Amino acid sequence: SSLIDGFAVAQELRRRDEMAYEILTKLVVSYRFKDSNHDTFAEHPVFELNPRGELVAVNWNNYDRAALPFDPAHLKAMQLWDALLQEEHWHLDFALQQGEMLIFDNLRLLHARKGQLKPGTSRHLVGFYLDAAMRAPRALPGAGVA
């Protein structure tokens, strides 16, 4: 498995090419996933900003992208972003062992599988999502009470 801090790579893109960063905050990319049980479609900019201009989400999935943009500047920005993601120094590579679990922020971290499963092994994946209200920092009930 591999994780990449999408926020860190986004900031590096901004440092290297401010225009590419701006394009990826404004223009949407289409994503589609279809199999025998699902047909989903979504459009998002690669980088989502809050009203203060702060990065709050990174959207990127090479396998579910519906189509490439027609705008040459948009395509160039996406190619630069993808090239940065391929730089190995951004990758945190690891192998989960039987019984281990990984929980991560899907709006910040990009994730991938590297390599192949050994013959005779299987992979069991369970996904769940927390909505924004559940992700927001807040004090636990009774926290700080003596």
N, C-alpha and C positions, 0 to 999 in steps of 0.2 A: 504494500500500500504506500501511498505517497500523499502528503498534504503540502499545500502551498498557501502562504499568507497572501491572499488576493489584495488586501489593503496595502501591504508593503510593496508589492509589485506595481500596483496602481500608482503609488507615490513615485516610484522609480520611473514609470512611464511619464508622469507629469514633469519630473525633473529633466528627462531626456527630450520630450517633445510635448510642450504645453498644448499645442493645437490638436494633436492626436488625443490627448486626455480629454479636452473639451468636447471633441466630436463624440467620444464614447460616453460622455455624460448626457448628450442631447439626442442623438439619433438612435432609434430602436433597432434591435436585432430580433428576428423571428425564430421561434423554436417550436418544433413539433415532434411528438413521440407517438408512434402508432404501433400497436401489436394486436393480437386477436381479442384482447379484453379492453384496450384503452385507445383513445385517440384524443390527445391533448394538444393545445396550441397556446402559445404565450408570446407576447412581445414586451421587451424591456430594453432600456439602454444597458450597455455593459456595466457602467457605473451609475448607481443611483445615489443622488445627493439629497440631504434634508433641506428645509428652507434656509438654513444658515450656510449652505454650500459644503457641508461636511459629508464625506463619503459614508454611506450607511449600508450599501450592499454591492456585491460584485456578482454579475450574472454571466456565466460562461459555460457552454457545453458544446464541444465540437461534434458530438455524436447526434445531438438532437436539433442542430441548427437547421431551420427550414430552407433558407436560401441565402445567398451572399447578396450584399447590397449593390445597387447599381452605381452609387456615388463613388468615384475613384478615391476621394479623400477618406471616406468612411472605410472602404476596403483596405486602404493603406494603414489606417489607424488600427484596424482589427489584426492585420498581419504583423504590425509592430508589437502589439499586445501579445499575440500568440508566440512570437519569437522570444519575447522576454520570459514567458511562462516556460519555455523549453530550456532555459538556462538552469543547469543542475543545481547551482548554489541556492536557488529558491526552494528546492525540494527537501522535505523531511521524509525520508524513506524508512519504513519499518515493516515488520511482519507481526500480525496479531496471532497469538497462540490460542489454542482451544480454550474456550471459556472466557476469553478476554472480550471487552466491549470498548468501542470508541464512540464518544459523544462529542460533536463539534458544531460550531456555528456555520451553517451552510451558506449564510449570507456574506461571510468573510473568508472562509477557507475553501479552496478548491481541492478536490480529492480525486484520486486516480488509483487504479490497480496496475501494478507492474509485475511482469512475469506471468507464469502459468501455474495452475494448481497441479500438485503432484498427482500422478495416476492413482485412482482409488480414493481420492479425497473429495470432499464436497464443501461448498460454501453456503452458509445460511445468513441471509441478510434480512434484517428487520428495520424498517425506516419509520420514523415518526417526526412530526413537525410541531413546533411550538409557535403560537401566534405572537405578534409583536408585543402584546400586553404581558404575556408570560415571559418574554425575553428581557423586558425592561428591568433595570436594576431597582430593587426595592428592599426594604428591611423586612426580615421575617417576623411574623407575629411573636411578640415577646422578646425580640432581640434587644439587647441593651438594658433589659429590665433585671434588676438584682433580685 
